[in-house]
Amino acid sequence: MLNRLLAPLLVLASLGAQAQGTVYRCPGPPVLYTDALSAKEAQEKGCRTIEGSPITVVQTPRPRSSAPAPAAEGARGAEGRVDAGQQRVRDDERRRVLQTELRQAEERLANAQREFSAGQERRGDERNYQKYLDRMAELKDNVSRFEADVQALKREIAKLPS
């Protein structure tokens, strides 16, 4: 009785395995995994069957060539170049703008440092000590942020040609 039940199941299972196709691993400089070969072709090429383990295909990104792209090459032609005098004017303008921003950032920093120094004492509305700590942390953060702004502007100015 059990054999009569198992026989149709085994036939169905074998048909399912054949329907999936056999995957072959073929040797060569680029190792090839394929299910498009017949058993005879696979044997002639020295391919082995892969059974039981799923195959994952991962495509690698194409390596970038060291040659510049054609569009970038065309943009750098003679018409894309800037006259040395015009570039000097641009650099001077950029330096002037950065120095103005630096002065403003230094003023903001000085004001923040004064507020931090003056705010060391608790105010009347700060009966809760946590309110005082929060206000002082905010003032300290302002000072740190303005110091970072000043340092960044100084670095930008230092990058400009003399």
Wavefront OBJ file of the C-alpha trace (Angstrom):
o trace
v 0.000 0.000 0.000
v 2.774 2.400 0.927
v 4.628 1.627 -2.333
v 1.556 2.566 -4.359
v 1.464 5.995 -2.684
v 5.195 6.679 -2.896
v 5.653 5.670 -6.534
v 3.604 8.578 -8.008
v 5.312 11.019 -5.646
v 8.747 9.863 -6.753
v 7.772 10.193 -10.416
v 6.498 13.756 -9.814
v 9.629 14.692 -7.890
v 11.906 13.429 -10.641
v 9.916 15.316 -13.281
v 10.234 18.511 -11.202
v 13.982 18.095 -10.972
v 14.255 17.595 -14.723
v 12.055 20.621 -15.403
v 14.467 22.844 -13.510
v 17.331 21.831 -15.775
v 20.818 20.739 -14.931
v 23.356 23.427 -14.234
v 26.891 22.775 -15.422
v 30.168 24.313 -14.276
v 32.532 24.512 -17.227
v 36.281 25.123 -16.762
v 38.164 27.867 -18.488
v 39.717 31.252 -17.838
v 36.237 32.653 -17.290
v 34.501 29.840 -15.360
v 31.105 29.331 -16.955
v 27.912 28.242 -15.218
v 25.164 27.326 -17.658
v 22.028 25.271 -18.067
v 21.945 25.683 -21.853
v 24.092 22.640 -22.665
v 23.023 19.094 -23.368
v 24.624 16.289 -21.392
v 26.756 15.318 -24.406
v 28.004 18.890 -24.993
v 28.790 19.290 -21.314
v 30.785 16.065 -21.306
v 32.769 17.132 -24.407
v 33.690 20.452 -22.786
v 34.632 18.835 -19.481
v 31.782 20.417 -17.522
v 30.557 19.058 -14.187
v 27.011 19.174 -12.877
v 26.153 21.394 -9.928
v 23.532 19.888 -7.642
v 21.910 20.994 -4.445
v 23.420 24.446 -4.039
v 21.873 27.603 -5.410
v 23.975 29.754 -7.723
v 24.261 33.479 -7.156
v 25.533 35.719 -9.930
v 27.155 38.976 -8.844
v 28.206 41.464 -11.472
v 31.158 43.614 -10.584
v 31.273 47.283 -11.555
v 33.270 48.077 -14.645
v 36.706 49.487 -13.923
v 37.085 53.140 -14.709
v 39.498 53.921 -17.461
v 42.309 56.352 -16.798
v 41.501 58.291 -19.966
v 39.275 61.338 -19.462
v 35.753 61.235 -20.807
v 35.312 62.736 -24.291
v 32.805 65.356 -23.042
v 35.263 66.609 -20.415
v 38.031 66.711 -22.976
v 35.999 68.918 -25.310
v 35.058 71.312 -22.500
v 38.716 71.969 -21.737
v 39.531 73.187 -25.204
v 41.027 76.580 -25.936
v 37.642 78.304 -25.651
v 37.158 76.856 -22.134
v 40.348 78.353 -20.710
v 40.360 81.521 -18.658
v 42.853 84.306 -19.222
v 45.437 84.601 -16.418
v 44.443 88.216 -15.735
v 40.772 87.296 -15.531
v 41.579 84.417 -13.173
v 43.574 86.794 -10.958
v 40.556 89.112 -10.787
v 38.331 86.177 -9.818
v 40.771 85.062 -7.123
v 40.993 88.615 -5.725
v 37.197 88.865 -5.628
v 36.933 85.518 -3.867
v 39.585 86.560 -1.342
v 37.718 89.805 -0.644
v 34.423 87.983 -0.091
v 36.042 85.394 2.176
v 37.800 88.072 4.228
v 34.495 89.912 4.697
v 32.863 86.683 5.840
v 35.822 86.039 8.156
v 35.431 89.456 9.836
v 31.715 88.816 10.341
v 32.382 85.338 11.744
v 35.014 86.719 14.129
v 32.495 89.333 15.352
v 29.880 86.616 15.940
v 32.494 84.570 17.812
v 33.454 87.517 20.026
v 29.778 88.178 20.832
v 29.182 84.518 21.660
v 32.241 84.439 23.920
v 31.005 87.578 25.743
v 27.540 86.029 26.199
v 29.113 82.840 27.520
v 31.286 84.759 30.002
v 28.431 86.989 31.136
v 26.007 84.084 31.416
v 27.990 82.205 34.059
v 25.625 83.337 36.816
v 22.154 81.931 37.140
v 19.267 84.180 36.174
v 16.097 84.654 38.188
v 14.003 82.561 35.836
v 16.386 79.620 36.243
v 15.225 78.259 39.578
v 15.546 74.831 38.060
v 19.258 74.069 37.765
v 18.682 72.086 34.548
v 17.470 75.250 32.795
v 20.764 76.928 33.681
v 22.753 73.928 32.415
v 20.775 73.867 29.159
v 21.360 77.594 28.569
v 25.090 77.264 29.269
v 25.361 74.238 26.961
v 23.673 76.222 24.182
v 26.044 79.166 24.695
v 29.048 76.830 24.661
v 27.771 75.160 21.464
v 27.433 78.587 19.825
v 31.035 79.424 20.715
v 32.261 76.078 19.318
v 30.272 76.514 16.102
v 31.570 80.046 15.509
v 35.160 78.934 16.227
v 34.756 76.184 13.596
v 33.387 78.742 11.107
v 36.371 81.019 11.647
v 38.825 78.143 11.216
v 37.111 76.976 8.007
v 37.219 80.470 6.495
v 40.902 80.807 7.375
v 41.605 77.484 5.641
v 39.745 78.636 2.516
v 41.707 81.880 2.411
v 44.984 79.984 2.835
v 44.128 77.839 -0.231
v 43.908 80.857 -2.508
v 46.974 81.701 -4.605
v 49.015 84.605 -3.302
l 1 2 3 4 5 6 7 8 9 10 11 12 13 14 15 16 17 18 19 20 21 22 23 24 25 26 27 28 29 30 31 32 33 34 35 36 37 38 39 40 41 42 43 44 45 46 47 48 49 50 51 52 53 54 55 56 57 58 59 60 61 62 63 64 65 66 67 68 69 70 71 72 73 74 75 76 77 78 79 80 81 82 83 84 85 86 87 88 89 90 91 92 93 94 95 96 97 98 99 100 101 102 103 104 105 106 107 108 109 110 111 112 113 114 115 116 117 118 119 120 121 122 123 124 125 126 127 128 129 130 131 132 133 134 135 136 137 138 139 140 141 142 143 144 145 146 147 148 149 150 151 152 153 154 155 156 157 158 159 160 161 162
